[in-house]
């Protein structure tokens, strides 16, 4: 996607934002948007969550994408997007069956076009980058409808076309935070590889801060990497993370030690006014 300057640094509190996927990230994001004065609609796949969303000031919709997507679901999706200014598309690839992530999201693209949604924030992942011993910039993985990667193809379906909408893709590093303490990820595992590889992670608070800043600053037409700027080694970070939870730390095999990729988020930091709350990942362990 080609970067362009934000149209404006101001945003109206009357904008309506739809959060498609109100789970671990989407629900606190939607709550933060409500607190900032936006009108927010949100979807969940769980009936019991409808009241949770409503009580948080979010207009709730029960919606599940996938192979059993019906005409009724299509109507629900169009109704949800009626009058929406910004769609935050937050549906993880693991929700797709048979590695068909672009197909899973195709009805969303159709509904965005049909309902005239002007802006899309596509929540993606730094997993689009090959695992090599180098620094990865946004241009090192190009999204397009015919890319080899499912995730890159899905990104490509939501790039601006024919003036229908403007989008920004956010490629998050590994997600940590409440209910996702990284100390549990590798605790007790033995003889792991790549002790010196840098970790590329981002705390939930910063995910929310980045996404809300994009909407507030109208930063459209970008692809952003988004992770903490500090990258401790796997061994240092996951040992400290396990000890924080009083769990047995992992051990690493020194014979299997490749450096691994390092995600560069400097474009985001240069473009947005947002300042990371948890740029120091070792210090962020106190907030997970």
Beta strands, then each sheet from edge to edge (+ up, - down):
strand 1: 16-20
strand 2: 39-44
strand 3: 59-62
strand 4: 86-89
strand 5: 119-125
strand 6: 135-136
strand 7: 166-172
strand 8: 174-176
strand 9: 201-203
strand 10: 223-226
strand 11: 262-263
sheet 1: 3+ 2+ 1+ 4+ 5+ 7+ 10+
sheet 2: 6+ 11+
sheet 3: 8+ 9+
end
